[in-house]
Amino acid sequence: MQMLAPAGPLKMRDLERLTGVNRESIRIYLRQGLLPEPRRPKANVAEYSEAHVRGVLAIRALQQQQRLSLPQIKRAMAGDFGGVAGDAGAFPRLDALVAARLGVDDALVPLEALLARNAEAAADARALARIGAVRLRRRAGAVHLSPTDAQIVGLWGDMRAAGFTEAVGFTPAITRFYVEEAEALAEREVSEFLGVIGDHVAAEQAAAMAQSAVNLMLPFLGLLRTKAVLDAFARHGARHSPGRQRKPKAPSQNKKIEEDYP
């Protein structure tokens, strides 16, 4: 459990104590540009903050739980998510890390950073925003997304590369049911979790348990879904007629694309 930070600026020894990470590793994180530079009121004096604590903890979690190297983490912070495409549990940590690095509450990735992975990223991002799958924000005249939302757009680019294109009837809007099911599942998960935890543990421990549960249950849910989809294909395959085309459902009213203007 994370210890409480002392009031005022932190010294390196405080950062080590609060994170359990030694100063040599922390200095490597700083040299790699993964953490904000400390305040230096005078020569040979460095002052750290709660943002450094959050950043160090996020880096350590990405290394230990998602098995990411420092170069992979650095690339992902810049919007290149190729090295973490298979592990959705990494993205909340990346959100926190980018926010700590920039010293802001909202960790944002420019949409243009996704073009190398998905040439249709701009159109896909807006289509996904209309169904509530991602949230678009405007900063300094350019569209940005959180690292998690940027990965969603990148994954749709991977779907395009696998052949799921408009030419064969697939558009980002087809994922609307995923958004609706995910929202309903999240509400039930939180309700069940809070109902079981109740007053048995302190709020800080409950938060740590919830984060662990998110990381552990993602692969569990993925395996259950894989089994269910394969079973469904087996059931439907016997009845499927290759020449028969299913007419897609008319989409419900589009959700408004949210764009924040500072």
Secondary structure as the mmCIF struct_conf table of DSSP 4:
data_model
#
loop_
_struct_conf.conf_type_id
_struct_conf.id
_struct_conf.beg_label_comp_id
_struct_conf.beg_label_asym_id
_struct_conf.beg_label_seq_id
_struct_conf.end_label_comp_id
_struct_conf.end_label_asym_id
_struct_conf.end_label_seq_id
HELX_LH_PP_P HELX_LH_PP_P1 GLN A 2 PRO A 6
BEND BEND1 ALA A 7 GLY A 8
STRN STRN1 LEU A 10 LEU A 10
HELX_RH_AL_P HELX_RH_AL_P1 MET A 12 THR A 19
HELX_RH_AL_P HELX_RH_AL_P2 ARG A 23 ARG A 31
TURN_TY1_P TURN_TY1_P1 GLN A 32 GLY A 33
BEND BEND2 LEU A 35 LEU A 35
HELX_LH_PP_P HELX_LH_PP_P2 PRO A 36 PRO A 38
STRN STRN2 ARG A 39 ARG A 39
BEND BEND3 PRO A 41 LYS A 42
TURN_TY1_P TURN_TY1_P2 ALA A 43 ASN A 44
STRN STRN3 GLU A 47 TYR A 48
HELX_RH_AL_P HELX_RH_AL_P3 GLU A 50 GLN A 64
TURN_TY1_P TURN_TY1_P3 GLN A 65 GLN A 65
BEND BEND4 GLN A 66 GLN A 66
HELX_RH_AL_P HELX_RH_AL_P4 LEU A 70 MET A 77
TURN_TY1_P TURN_TY1_P4 ALA A 78 GLY A 79
HELX_RH_3T_P HELX_RH_3T_P1 GLY A 82 VAL A 84
TURN_TY1_P TURN_TY1_P5 ALA A 85 GLY A 86
TURN_TY1_P TURN_TY1_P6 ALA A 88 GLY A 89
HELX_RH_AL_P HELX_RH_AL_P5 ALA A 90 LEU A 102
TURN_TY1_P TURN_TY1_P7 GLY A 103 GLY A 103
BEND BEND5 VAL A 104 ASP A 106
STRN STRN4 VAL A 109 PRO A 110
HELX_RH_3T_P HELX_RH_3T_P2 LEU A 111 LEU A 114
TURN_TY1_P TURN_TY1_P8 LEU A 115 ARG A 117
TURN_TY1_P TURN_TY1_P9 ALA A 119 GLU A 120
HELX_RH_AL_P HELX_RH_AL_P6 ALA A 121 ARG A 130
TURN_TY1_P TURN_TY1_P10 ILE A 131 GLY A 132
BEND BEND6 ALA A 133 VAL A 134
STRN STRN5 ARG A 137 ARG A 139
TURN_TY1_P TURN_TY1_P11 ALA A 140 GLY A 141
STRN STRN6 ALA A 142 LEU A 145
HELX_RH_AL_P HELX_RH_AL_P7 PRO A 147 ALA A 161
TURN_TY1_P TURN_TY1_P12 ALA A 162 GLY A 163
HELX_RH_3T_P HELX_RH_3T_P3 GLU A 166 VAL A 168
TURN_TY1_P TURN_TY1_P13 GLY A 169 GLY A 169
HELX_RH_3T_P HELX_RH_3T_P4 PRO A 172 THR A 175
HELX_RH_AL_P HELX_RH_AL_P8 ARG A 176 ILE A 197
TURN_TY1_P TURN_TY1_P14 GLY A 198 ASP A 199
BEND BEND7 HIS A 200 VAL A 201
HELX_RH_AL_P HELX_RH_AL_P9 ALA A 203 GLY A 237
TURN_TY1_P TURN_TY1_P15 ALA A 238 ARG A 239
TURN_TY1_P TURN_TY1_P16 PRO A 242 GLY A 243
HELX_LH_PP_P HELX_LH_PP_P3 ARG A 246 PRO A 251
HELX_LH_PP_P HELX_LH_PP_P4 GLN A 253 GLU A 258
#
